[in-house]
Amino acid sequence: MTDDAATTRKEFSDAVNMTATQLRHWLDTEDSKAVGQKDDGGESTGHASGRRILTLLGKKPGDLTDDDLAHMRTVVGYIHRHLAQRPDGDISDTRWRYSLMNWGHDPLKGARSAGS
């Protein structure tokens, strides 16, 4: 794996703080399906990304394609931009939090520890 790929993998791992199991359960909820941009009225961009993130979480580093790494960079960028837009007050039941969770990041959860 190149240094760039290793950096992307590390940044992705730092940004995505939900486990595959947590994300899978979340994506099955109505709250998950109700948020995000829906260009064609169907599945939101974030929900589709969450399904792709599940696939990425299951891959070994050596099995990642250039397309996988590009999506990982997209995920990291989205999470960082969205975190900068944090609303005031309690975020527990907000569309802002739910949107981030579709992208694999729960702002109410601490950073995922190694091996999780």
N, CA, C and O of each residue as an XYZ file, in Angstrom:
464
protein
N       0.857     -1.178      0.000
C       0.000      0.000      0.000
C       0.900      1.236      0.000
O       1.864      1.300      0.762
N       0.594      2.202     -0.838
C       1.386      3.424     -0.905
C       1.160      4.264      0.344
O       0.213      4.048      1.100
N       2.059      5.232      0.543
C       1.902      6.145      1.683
C       0.583      6.902      1.594
O      -0.083      7.111      2.608
N       0.199      7.320      0.370
C      -1.058      8.043      0.185
C      -2.241      7.159      0.576
O      -3.175      7.625      1.228
N      -2.204      5.907      0.186
C      -3.283      4.978      0.533
C      -3.319      4.756      2.045
O      -4.395      4.691      2.640
N      -2.156      4.641      2.657
C      -2.095      4.442      4.107
C      -2.644      5.666      4.836
O      -3.350      5.530      5.836
N      -2.323      6.853      4.343
C      -2.835      8.085      4.937
C      -4.355      8.152      4.797
O      -5.057      8.499      5.747
N      -4.855      7.821      3.612
C      -6.302      7.829      3.385
C      -6.987      6.851      4.312
O      -8.012      7.178      4.910
N      -6.438      5.654      4.444
C      -7.022      4.622      5.317
C      -7.055      5.109      6.768
O      -8.043      4.896      7.470
N      -5.985      5.758      7.218
C      -5.898      6.271      8.593
C      -6.931      7.379      8.809
O      -7.641      7.374      9.814
N      -7.019      8.316      7.882
C      -7.976      9.412      8.014
C      -9.411      8.881      8.009
O     -10.255      9.368      8.761
N      -9.685      7.896      7.175
C     -10.998      7.266      7.113
C     -11.317      6.591      8.445
O     -12.415      6.744      8.981
N     -10.363      5.854      8.966
C     -10.549      5.151     10.239
C     -10.791      6.136     11.385
O     -11.584      5.866     12.287
N     -10.109      7.266     11.342
C     -10.297      8.294     12.374
C     -11.670      8.961     12.255
O     -12.297      9.270     13.268
N     -12.134      9.182     11.033
C     -13.394      9.896     10.816
C     -14.616      9.001     11.036
O     -15.614      9.438     11.609
N     -14.534      7.765     10.586
C     -15.659      6.827     10.711
C     -15.550      6.166     12.083
O     -14.739      5.263     12.283
N     -16.369      6.622     13.021
C     -16.264      6.124     14.394
C     -17.344      5.114     14.763
O     -17.449      4.708     15.920
N     -18.139      4.711     13.787
C     -19.152      3.679     14.029
C     -18.613      2.343     13.499
O     -17.955      2.296     12.460
N     -18.897      1.283     14.215
C     -18.512     -0.043     13.737
C     -19.440     -0.445     12.599
O     -20.489      0.169     12.403
N     -19.061     -1.463     11.857
C     -19.910     -1.953     10.771
C     -21.278     -2.376     11.312
O     -22.302     -2.106     10.684
N     -21.301     -3.029     12.458
C     -22.566     -3.468     13.052
C     -23.437     -2.273     13.422
O     -24.634     -2.266     13.133
N     -22.848     -1.266     14.057
C     -23.602     -0.070     14.429
C     -24.147      0.632     13.191
O     -25.304      1.052     13.176
N     -23.324      0.762     12.154
C     -23.752      1.437     10.932
C     -24.848      0.641     10.226
O     -25.821      1.222      9.746
N     -24.701     -0.648     10.161
C     -25.723     -1.497      9.517
C     -27.077     -1.332     10.209
O     -28.104     -1.163      9.551
N     -27.065     -1.384     11.539
C     -28.321     -1.200     12.292
C     -28.898      0.194     12.058
O     -30.106      0.344     11.876
N     -28.042      1.209     12.061
C     -28.497      2.578     11.852
C     -29.137      2.738     10.463
O     -30.201      3.345     10.337
N     -28.500      2.204      9.442
C     -29.012      2.366      8.079
C     -30.373      1.711      7.882
O     -31.089      2.046      6.938
N     -30.735      0.786      8.757
C     -32.042      0.127      8.680
C     -33.164      0.942      9.320
O     -34.333      0.574      9.200
N     -32.830      2.046      9.999
C     -33.846      2.832     10.703
C     -34.539      3.821      9.769
O     -33.994      4.215      8.738
N     -35.742      4.208     10.151
C     -36.472      5.220      9.394
C     -35.788      6.579      9.480
O     -35.792      7.330      8.504
N     -35.195      6.913     10.641
C     -34.489      8.190     10.781
C     -33.345      8.283      9.776
O     -33.112      9.340      9.190
N     -32.633      7.177      9.578
C     -31.535      7.156      8.614
C     -32.033      7.409      7.201
O     -31.421      8.161      6.442
N     -33.131      6.786      6.859
C     -33.668      6.892      5.497
C     -34.331      8.244      5.230
O     -34.530      8.622      4.076
N     -34.669      8.969      6.291
C     -35.418     10.225      6.150
C     -34.536     11.444      5.911
O     -35.043     12.497      5.524
N     -33.226     11.327      6.133
C     -32.357     12.506      6.018
C     -31.485     12.424      4.767
O     -31.278     11.357      4.189
N     -30.988     13.583      4.379
C     -30.035     13.658      3.285
C     -30.649     14.102      1.973
O     -31.867     14.128      1.797
N     -29.750     14.451      1.055
C     -30.138     14.927     -0.263
C     -30.557     13.752     -1.142
O     -29.820     12.779     -1.299
N     -31.741     13.863     -1.701
C     -32.286     12.809     -2.567
C     -32.524     13.412     -3.944
O     -33.574     14.002     -4.201
N     -31.551     13.261     -4.819
C     -31.634     13.879     -6.147
C     -32.777     13.332     -6.985
O     -33.396     14.086     -7.736
N     -33.072     12.052     -6.879
C     -34.110     11.462     -7.717
C     -35.331     11.036     -6.913
O     -36.197     10.322     -7.419
N     -35.397     11.474     -5.659
C     -36.521     11.110     -4.806
C     -36.364      9.754     -4.155
O     -37.220      9.348     -3.369
N     -35.285      9.040     -4.464
C     -35.055      7.711     -3.899
C     -34.147      7.776     -2.691
O     -34.375      8.555     -1.765
N     -33.125      6.959     -2.708
C     -32.173      6.881     -1.597
C     -31.302      8.132     -1.565
O     -30.875      8.629     -2.607
N     -31.041      8.637     -0.356
C     -30.198      9.820     -0.227
C     -28.738      9.470     -0.520
O     -28.320      8.316     -0.423
N     -27.987     10.498     -0.879
C     -26.563     10.333     -1.153
C     -25.848      9.749      0.062
O     -25.019      8.850     -0.079
N     -26.164     10.256      1.259
C     -25.521      9.783      2.481
C     -25.868      8.338      2.799
O     -25.008      7.577      3.242
N     -27.112      7.955      2.579
C     -27.518      6.574      2.856
C     -26.792      5.619      1.919
O     -26.327      4.564      2.350
N     -26.690      5.976      0.646
C     -25.951      5.149     -0.314
C     -24.480      5.076      0.082
O     -23.854      4.022     -0.027
N     -23.931      6.197      0.541
C     -22.544      6.210      0.990
C     -22.369      5.291      2.199
O     -21.365      4.585      2.305
N     -23.335      5.301      3.103
C     -23.263      4.421      4.271
C     -23.187      2.955      3.875
O     -22.448      2.180      4.482
N     -23.955      2.575      2.853
C     -23.891      1.184      2.382
C     -22.515      0.882      1.796
O     -21.982     -0.212      1.980
N     -21.944      1.854      1.089
C     -20.594      1.669      0.523
C     -19.559      1.607      1.649
O     -18.612      0.824      1.574
N     -19.730      2.413      2.672
C     -18.810      2.393      3.822
C     -18.808      1.010      4.463
O     -17.754      0.517      4.864
N     -19.972      0.382      4.562
C     -20.032     -0.982      5.114
C     -19.133     -1.924      4.326
O     -18.424     -2.743      4.911
N     -19.159     -1.812      3.011
C     -18.303     -2.640      2.169
C     -16.828     -2.329      2.435
O     -16.005     -3.237      2.549
N     -16.507     -1.043      2.531
C     -15.118     -0.630      2.768
C     -14.609     -1.128      4.116
O     -13.458     -1.549      4.232
N     -15.465     -1.081      5.132
C     -15.051     -1.539      6.462
C     -14.726     -3.034      6.461
O     -13.954     -3.504      7.296
N     -15.307     -3.769      5.534
C     -15.073     -5.205      5.463
C     -13.881     -5.605      4.617
O     -13.535     -6.785      4.555
N     -13.245     -4.641      3.963
C     -12.121     -4.960      3.083
C     -10.786     -4.895      3.821
O     -10.606     -4.108      4.750
N      -9.874     -5.727      3.389
C      -8.496     -5.660      3.873
C      -7.807     -4.512      3.149
O      -8.135     -4.224      1.998
N      -6.853     -3.849      3.809
C      -6.178     -2.706      3.173
C      -5.623     -3.028      1.783
O      -5.702     -2.191      0.884
N      -5.078     -4.196      1.600
C      -4.504     -4.560      0.301
C      -5.534     -4.791     -0.786
O      -5.189     -4.849     -1.967
N      -6.794     -4.924     -0.403
C      -7.864     -5.168     -1.374
C      -8.567     -3.885     -1.823
O      -9.461     -3.936     -2.667
N      -8.172     -2.739     -1.269
C      -8.807     -1.472     -1.623
C      -8.391     -1.040     -3.025
O      -7.209     -1.054     -3.367
N      -9.373     -0.658     -3.827
C      -9.110     -0.163     -5.174
C      -8.925      1.353     -5.131
O      -9.174      1.994     -4.109
N      -8.484      1.912     -6.255
C      -8.368      3.365     -6.344
C      -9.727      4.022     -6.136
O      -9.816      5.081     -5.515
N     -10.790      3.398     -6.652
C     -12.142      3.918     -6.470
C     -12.556      3.877     -4.994
O     -13.206      4.797     -4.498
N     -12.176      2.806     -4.305
C     -12.447      2.714     -2.869
C     -11.751      3.846     -2.123
O     -12.356      4.505     -1.278
N     -10.487      4.069     -2.436
C      -9.721      5.120     -1.756
C     -10.310      6.496     -2.055
O     -10.337      7.363     -1.182
N     -10.780      6.700     -3.286
C     -11.413      7.978     -3.625
C     -12.679      8.177     -2.795
O     -12.930      9.280     -2.309
N     -13.478      7.121     -2.627
C     -14.691      7.266     -1.812
C     -14.327      7.507     -0.346
O     -15.000      8.272      0.344
N     -13.284      6.868      0.119
C     -12.847      7.087      1.503
C     -12.469      8.556      1.705
O     -12.790      9.139      2.741
N     -11.793      9.154      0.729
C     -11.444     10.580      0.830
C     -12.704     11.443      0.808
O     -12.774     12.450      1.513
N     -13.698     11.060      0.008
C     -14.976     11.783     -0.028
C     -15.651     11.736      1.340
O     -16.163     12.747      1.822
N     -15.648     10.563      1.957
C     -16.259     10.384      3.284
C     -15.566     11.278      4.309
O     -16.228     11.972      5.081
N     -14.247     11.259      4.315
C     -13.484     12.079      5.274
C     -13.807     13.561      5.059
O     -14.043     14.287      6.025
N     -13.819     14.009      3.818
C     -14.121     15.408      3.524
C     -15.513     15.798      3.972
O     -15.708     16.861      4.561
N     -16.494     14.930      3.691
C     -17.868     15.220      4.092
C     -17.971     15.333      5.614
O     -18.554     16.285      6.132
N     -17.412     14.374      6.315
C     -17.493     14.379      7.780
C     -16.857     15.645      8.341
O     -17.437     16.292      9.214
N     -15.685     16.003      7.856
C     -15.008     17.198      8.370
C     -15.818     18.468      8.081
O     -15.951     19.330      8.949
N     -16.358     18.584      6.862
C     -17.162     19.773      6.527
C     -18.429     19.831      7.366
O     -18.803     20.897      7.855
N     -19.084     18.707      7.533
C     -20.351     18.668      8.263
C     -20.137     18.948      9.756
O     -20.955     19.618     10.387
N     -19.044     18.435     10.313
C     -18.746     18.704     11.726
C     -18.548     20.196     11.972
O     -18.882     20.698     13.045
N     -18.010     20.900     10.991
C     -17.784     22.340     11.132
C     -19.103     23.120     11.155
O     -19.117     24.297     11.517
N     -20.191     22.483     10.778
C     -21.507     23.138     10.742
C     -22.373     22.731     11.938
O     -23.598     22.836     11.879
N     -21.751     22.275     13.007
C     -22.496     21.801     14.186
C     -23.469     22.864     14.683
O     -23.081     24.010     14.912
N     -24.728     22.484     14.849
C     -25.705     23.443     15.376
C     -25.534     23.630     16.885
O     -24.907     22.813     17.559
N     -26.091     24.696     17.387
C     -26.069     24.949     18.830
C     -27.050     24.024     19.530
O     -28.013     23.550     18.927
N     -26.799     23.774     20.793
C     -27.745     23.025     21.614
C     -27.561     21.522     21.532
O     -26.541     21.015     21.064
N     -28.573     20.839     21.999
C     -28.578     19.380     22.053
C     -28.710     18.824     20.636
O     -29.654     19.152     19.918
N     -27.773     17.995     20.247
C     -27.774     17.443     18.886
C     -28.300     16.009     18.830
O     -28.304     15.396     17.763
N     -28.739     15.471     19.957
C     -29.119     14.061     20.041
C     -30.082     13.614     18.955
O     -29.847     12.593     18.308
N     -31.147     14.346     18.744
C     -32.176     13.947     17.788
C     -32.310     14.966     16.667
O     -33.398     15.477     16.402
N     -31.178     15.258     16.007
C     -31.197     16.255     14.938
C     -30.888     15.616     13.592
O     -30.196     14.601     13.509
N     -31.410     16.227     12.556
C     -31.116     15.776     11.197
C     -29.621     15.897     10.926
O     -29.060     15.098     10.176
N     -28.974     16.889     11.529
C     -27.531     17.085     11.368
C     -26.779     15.841     11.843
O     -25.919     15.323     11.130
N     -27.100     15.365     13.039
C     -26.455     14.158     13.572
C     -26.804     12.951     12.712
O     -25.924     12.154     12.385
N     -28.059     12.804     12.346
C     -28.490     11.640     11.577
C     -27.784     11.591     10.222
O     -27.429     10.511      9.748
N     -27.583     12.733      9.607
C     -26.876     12.789      8.337
C     -25.431     12.314      8.507
O     -24.931     11.527      7.704
N     -24.776     12.794      9.544
C     -23.407     12.341      9.819
C     -23.355     10.834     10.071
O     -22.427     10.153      9.635
N     -24.346     10.333     10.767
C     -24.363      8.899     11.062
C     -24.508      8.075      9.781
O     -23.968      6.972      9.697
N     -25.225      8.593      8.786
C     -25.305      7.897      7.507
C     -23.927      7.756      6.869
O     -23.683      6.823      6.104
N     -23.031      8.680      7.185
C     -21.672      8.664      6.656
C     -20.702      7.969      7.618
O     -19.488      8.024      7.424
N     -21.240      7.317      8.654
C     -20.409      6.510      9.548
C     -19.831      7.221     10.751
O     -18.972      6.673     11.442
N     -20.292      8.438     11.012
C     -19.755      9.195     12.153
C     -20.893      9.626     13.080
O     -21.799     10.355     12.676
N     -20.828      9.165     14.322
C     -21.785      9.610     15.331
C     -21.091     10.633     16.214
O     -20.198     10.272     16.980
N     -21.482     11.918     16.127
C     -20.817     12.948     16.904
C     -20.998     12.804     18.419
O     -20.306     13.475     19.185
N     -21.910     11.945     18.856
C     -22.075     11.714     20.294
C     -21.158     10.616     20.802
O     -21.104     10.352     22.003
N     -20.448      9.985     19.905
C     -19.568      8.869     20.250
C     -18.112      9.320     20.191
O     -17.730     10.091     19.311
N     -17.311      8.842     21.120
C     -15.891      9.153     21.094
C     -15.226      8.495     19.893
O     -15.836      7.684     19.198
N     -13.999      8.846     19.664
C     -13.255      8.252     18.551
C     -13.150      6.746     18.754
O     -12.954      6.259     19.868
N     -13.286      6.030     17.652
C     -13.218      4.567     17.706
C     -11.793      4.156     18.057
O     -10.832      4.657     17.473
N     -11.665      3.253     19.002
C     -10.341      2.786     19.395
C      -9.857      1.740     18.397
O     -10.654      1.109     17.704
N      -8.552      1.570     18.337
C      -7.975      0.595     17.421
C      -8.513     -0.780     17.731
O      -8.628     -1.167     18.894
N      -8.841     -1.514     16.693
C      -9.341     -2.861     16.863
C     -10.845     -2.950     16.998
O     -11.378     -4.053     17.112
N     -11.553     -1.825     16.991
C     -13.022     -1.850     17.096
C     -13.643     -2.075     15.753
O     -14.868     -2.127     15.640
